């Protein structure tokens, strides 16, 4: 039985030579499905990729990747505001998900005892 598509060795060697671990998914082809080991490897790589790509997807929904401003100062301000809004939305998600207690009077965030255990 033939194996599935394998990432070219020169790409793998280039990444390894520069001190990077390859995060390139392996791809199956017609009549050459991925092996169980390749599927497991892709699954591990996907956990990281999904977390990173969700950030870019959320940023795209807020105004896209193209910044249409005149001047670097305005562009930096727009990007900074998009990052701030993303972080605020993410904090709200985490508060809802993990029952993080926010105390604005005391100026800190504490995690409830149910999460610390």
PAGU-708945 format. One record per atom (N, C-alpha, C): x, y, z. Coordinates in steps of 0.001 Angstrom, whole numbers, plus 500000, padded with zeros to 6 digits. Atoms other than C-alpha are relative to their C-alpha. Example, Ala and Ser with C-alpha at 12.3 -4.5 7.8 and 13.67 -1.06 7.14 Angstrom:
500890498810500000
512300495500507800
500900501200500000
499180498810499940
513670498940507140
499230501090500730
// end
This chain:
500844498808500000
500000500000500000
500878501240500000
499230498762500066
501266503473499148
499653500889501178
500263499073498900
501592506132501804
499386501279499460
500632498731500382
499784509455501786
501065501027499648
499111498903500373
501283512722500590
500875500395501187
499061499627498953
504371513572502600
500577501367499658
499457498663500192
505670517108503096
501412499874499422
498657500089500589
508767517713500931
501090500138501055
498914500051499013
511971516976502825
500731501335500121
499264498743499925
513576520306501909
499285501017500888
500742499113499105
510768522191503706
500211499600501452
499789500500498643
511124520000506786
501411500329500478
498617499727499633
514919520385506758
500234501486500227
499858498555499838
514662524155506331
499444500456501345
500585499653498707
512355524433509342
500883499520501141
499158500561498938
514524522147511465
501321500749500090
498734499271500009
517677524015510413
499903501365500653
500213498691499386
516176527288511637
499447499899501411
500424500183498617
515139525790514961
498500499940500198
501455500071499896
511427525363514217
499530498549499912
500630501307500113
509262522315514731
498926500102498921
500954499960501104
507199521521511642
498572499880500511
501417500041499686
503503522269512031
499180499847498721
500662500181501290
502645521411508423
499209498701500037
500852501181500029
499723519020508081
500372499107498828
499827500944501091
500054515910506011
498657499821499327
501215500050500789
497532515461503247
499876498653499299
500254501237500716
495967512327501865
499737500293498533
500293499866501422
495396511715498182
499039498884499608
500921501024500478
493049509640496101
500665498634500081
499530501369499818
493494505945496936
501227499902500919
498890500015499042
496168506895499515
499580500767501257
500464499288498812
494425507800502781
501121500137501027
499034499801498922
496288509055505828
500002498797500930
499910501072499010
497538506497508294
499485500540501340
500469499572498684
496347506576511904
501008500920500679
498969499147499414
499683508088512978
499959501397499398
500075498700500659
499362510871510408
498762500767500454
501219499345499517
495793511592511517
500196500542501417
499739499556498630
496918511789515150
500925501221500003
499077498872500100
499778514128514188
499260501258499539
500777498859500484
497410516397512234
499065500529501082
500922499595498941
494985516434515169
500722500856501050
499217499240499018
497695517644517559
500342501381499447
499650498727500626
498790520341515118
498781500900499865
501218499224500182
495172521439514601
499569500719501264
500383499349498749
494669522258518275
500653501372500114
499291498721499955
497292524985518059
499498500911498896
500405499200501155
496265526155514602
498620500615500209
501363499499499805
492593526500515538
499987501181500956
499978498922499022
493374528690518553
500537501287499387
499401498832500635
495550531020516475
499078500558498920
500821499522501108
493230531183513479
498686500607500462
501207499372499484
490214532016515627
500236501473500311
499659498600499729
491978535216516652
499947500798498713
500006499292501271
492538536200513028
498590500090499421
501386499960500468
488937535298512169
499195501066500714
500709498970499231
487618537512514954
500452501390499576
499488498706500451
489864540374513847
499441500333498612
500546499771501343
488673539922510264
498542500446500082
501408499630499846
485058540162511420
499840501426500500
500082498643499461
485821543461513151
500456501070499019
499575498959500926
487178545209510106
500991499519498973
499132500553501020
489316542925508065
501464500215500279
498556499920499848
493039542737507582
500575501201499265
499525498831500736
493267545802505366
499675501234500819
500179498776499227
493769549055507220
500035501161499018
500091498898500952
492599552020505167
500049501322500761
499796498708499338
494041555017506932
501154500706499315
498868499225500496
496415557781506005
500918500245501184
499021499803498942
499490557675508174
500142498779500885
499698501166499172
501170555062510305
499415500155501399
500528499782498651
499961556654513548
498536499579500069
501423500390500026
496296556231512600
499846498500499784
500064501444500232
496924552706511326
500300499249501289
499667500651498722
498596551739514609
498866500166501007
501116499770499078
495725553302516547
498830499076499668
501113500868500404
493134551371514535
500283498546500356
499635501378499674
494985548073514926
499993499798501505
499999500079498539
495498548775518623
498600499923500580
501389500035499520
491793549424519123
499344498663499676
500552501320500342
490877546223517272
500533498935500955
499428500956499046
493267544287519523
499369500160501378
500616499736498703
491803545952522613
498586499433500057
501374500507500038
488239545109521581
499994498478500001
499924501460500002
489224541505520827
500303499486501400
499637500452498658
490873541153524233
498855500187500994
501142499775499107
487834542635525976
498911498955499755
500999501032500324
485476540269524149
500447498636500511
499476501280499535
487731537342524978
499906499892501517
500126499998498551
487770538330528645
498569499699500419
501408500272499692
483965538331528672
499697498518499787
500202501435500231
483979534838527145
500585499171501128
499347500759498934
486420533609529767
499264500158501325
500764499781498768
484401535176532570
498762499116500007
501198500845500092
481272533408531369
500348498517500091
499638501417500052
483056530110530753
500577499480501309
499248500495498862
485275529837533786
499565500572501335
500496499393498766
483313531802536373
501104500789500700
498980499130499418
486147534280536876
499277501166500662
500636498907499274
485189536857539459
500805501274499795
499357498725500246
485953540437538526
499545500974501074
500298499044498948
486158543009541297
500568501357499606
499470498706500438
486458546509539797
500358500921501173
499685499147498865
486472548138543253
501407499723500523
498695500367499480
489579546224544286
501063499984498901
499068499891501108
491162546398540814
500746498739499632
499331501240500387
491975542731540256
498987498971499573
500839501110500442
490625539539538772
500431498774500801
499682501217499265
490407536383540887
499195498844499424
500666501198500502
489547532866539818
499302499337501180
500781500603498918
486846531131541825
500664498718500486
499393501170499375
487749528254544136
499719498726499211
500331501221500747
486024525700541899
501004499753498882
499029500164501073
488605526344539170
501392499717500550
498655500160499437
491648526431541436
500236498570500468
499837501366499483
491003522918542767
500279499008498911
// end
